[in-house]
């Protein structure tokens, strides 16, 4: 069981005069993670170190700190709290006292862990995204049953012949839901895969 953030979170701490500002946000792709980095990165800070984890994909950066003393501890904090689909950026302003390798690991990992610990989280459910054209005559029944599979309805646009729905379907429910919709529409309408919401 893993978790994801409900929204952006932040926390600041001071270690021997150095300020460590941790910022975290839910992300669903490397592009989103790097966009968040660009948004919160502070150019005049000493370092902007980061890590993200999205399923089995992860990346880290020490941004000039000694190798393995910043990005990896941030990733360890993410994994230690079993958070998925998240990017964490820890920005450091040097306070005049060198912390040493162990001190940096504790400071970066601790800042990330505290930020994630205090952030609002929900259970992470991996989803695939689908479009479905729902005839008007079936819309009520389909809408009522989608909750049974924990389907997220990201968009629903009504047209002349029904509703075009964008559905986030938990991976474990895709086959069952697809079969039910196919049977319900007598094979007339099927789920169509899309990249993401």
Secondary structure, 3 states (H helix, E strand, C coil): CCEEECCCEEEEEEECCEEEEEEEEECCCHHHHHHHHHHHCCCCCCEEEEEEEECCEEEEECCCCCCCCCHHHHHHHHHHCCECCEEEEEEEECCCCCCHHHHHHHHHHHHHHHHHHHCCEEECCCEEEEEEEEEHHHHHHHHHHHHHHCCEEEEEEECCCEEEEEEEEEHHHHHHHHHHHHHHCCCCCCCEEECCC
